[in-house]
Amino acid sequence: MTSNKALFKQMFLQKRHYADLVLLIQTFAVAFMFLMGIIFKGNGNSVNNMASGIFRNDNIWDLILGLGTLTTFFADVIFLGLMCWQNEKINLSQTWQLIPASGSKIWIINIISSIVECAYIFVIQVVIGMIVVIIDSYSHNINPFVGTSFGANISFGETVWAFVEELLALVGLVLIIFAFVSLTNFLTRTIADQLPMKNTTGVRLVVMAILVIVGVIIALRINDQILTMYTNHLFTRANKAIDVDTLGISTLEYWIGAILLGIINCLLIQKFVEPKIVNR
Amino acid sequence: MNDLTSFGNLFKQIWVQKSRYIYLFFIINLFTIVFISLFAWGTGNYDLTFFYTSTHNLGNFWRYNIATLTIYFDIAFFAVTCWQNEKINMSQTWHLAAADEGKTYLANVFSSLLACGVFFLLQQIVNIFLLIPTMGANSIAEAFSQFGLSPYTPNVPGINVSFEFYWLFIVLIILFIYFFVSFTNFSSRIISDELPVKSTLWIRLLIIAILVIVAVYVGSIVFSHLQNFVDTNRSLQTYDPIWLDDILLLVMSLVFGLCDILFVKKWVEPKIVNR
C-alpha cells in the first residue's frame, strides 16, 4: 500500500465517484435544457439565447453543442471545488495519515491524483464534444476533417506549442489553486492551535478569511508588478520584432507559485498539522 | 421547558446562536477595509483589480468601492446563514424543544433574516463614516442610495419613488432563497430515503443538483418572460416595475414556505450526527 502507485490508485478511486457524479449531473443538465429548449423556443428563453451565442442556432446539434460548452465550464469549476474539498478531507483524515508513508509524500500524491482526476473529466468532456462537433459539421454539410475549415494558416510546430502552452497554463492554474487551498487550511490550523483562545470554528473562520484576503491581494499585486515589468521589457526592445505572450508569463507565475506553496505545504504537514478525529 | 416553547423564546435562543457569526463577519469586514486601505495608501496604487478609482486618494477610493465590498460580504454572510439554518433544521436538539415543528422552522428563518438585517446595518454605519470625507452631510443618503434604498440620491434631482419596493425586494429575495435552500435540503433527504438504494451523500448531491438546475432554468425563463412583458408594455415603463418582481417573489416564497412547513411537520427526520 505504501508504494506511490498503490496510494495513487486508492485516492484516484475514492475521488472518481465525484467525477462520475459531475458528469452525470452535466448529462442531465444538457438533456433537460435541450428538451425544454425545444419545447420553449423564442426570445423568452435566455438559456437558448446564451447557447446559440456560442454557436449558431440552426438545428438541434447546434443547440446541443452550445449547451454542452456552456455546462462544461460550470461543471469544471464545480468539480475543481469538489476536488479541493476532497484534497483537504484526505489531508486531515486520520486513516490516510496512518499509512506508513511520509506526510509530504501523501500530500503530493493527493494533489497529483486530483490533477489526473481533472484530466479524466476534461478528456471525457472534450471527446464527447468532438463527436458532437463532427456530427454538427456534417449537418451543415462541412467536412470537419479538411484542415481549412478551422481557418488555420500557421505551421504545425506553432500549433503544437500553443496547445502545449495552454495545457500548461490550465494545469498550473489548477495546481496553484490546490496548493493555495491546502496552505490556507494548514496555516489556519497551525495558527488556531497556537492562539491562546479555544480553537473553535469561529476563530478558524476569522483566521482563514484574513489569510485568504491578504494572500489574494498580495498575489494580485505581484501579478500586476510582473506584467508591468514584462510590458516595460517589451517596450525597450520595441525596435525588434516582438512576440507578446502574456499567457506564457502567467503560466510561469502559476508554476513557480505552485512549487513554492507546495514546498511550504510539505514543511507544514511534516511539522505541524495533526489530523482530526472526527472526519467529515 | 414551557417557557422555551413560545415563538419569542425560540426566536431568542436561535438568535443567540446565530449572532456570533454577525460579529465574526463584521470583524473580517473591518479588517478587510483597513487592510485594503492601508495597502492602497501605502503603495499609492488605488487600482486593486476588483477596486477601481478615478481620483487617487483614499476618500474617493472608499466612495467608489465600499458598495462592492459590502455586497461581497453580504453574500458570504448570507451563505453562512443558509448553512446555519439547515444545521438547526437538521439538529436533534432543536427538535426536542416542545414546540410545533413549523414554529421552530419559522423562528429559524426569521432570526436569520434579522441577522442579515443587523449585519447590513452595521456595515452601513461603517460606510457612512467612510463617506464623510467625500460626501459630508449627504453621506447617509449616499450610503443607502448606492443600493437603491434611499428616497433621495445626492447630486441627482428627483425622488426615487419606488425605494420601499427595493427594501421589500431584498427582504423577499432573502426569504425566497432561504425557503428554497430548505426545500432542496428536505426534498433531497426525503427522496433519497425513499429510493431503494442506500442513502449516501453521492445520491443526495445528485438530487440537489437536479433540483437546482431545474429551478434555475425555470427561474431564468420566468424572469426573461417578465422582462419581455415589461419591455412591450408602455404603461408599465412609466413606473419602476420592480413591484412586479416583488409580487412574483412573494408568491414563490409563500409556495416554498408552505411546502417547507409541511415537510418539517410530516417527513423530515433530524440527523444523529450533527455537523
Interface residues (C-beta under 8 A of the other chain):
Chain A: H17 L21 L24 I25 F28 A29 F32 M33 M36 F40 N43 G44 N45 S46 V47 G202 L205 V206 A209 I210 I213 V214 I217 L220 R221 D224 V278 R280
Chain B: R20 Y21 L24 I27 I28 F31 T32 F35 I36 F39 T43 N45 L48 T49 W202 L205 L206 A209 I210 I213 V214 Y217 S220 I221 F223 S224 H225 N228 R275
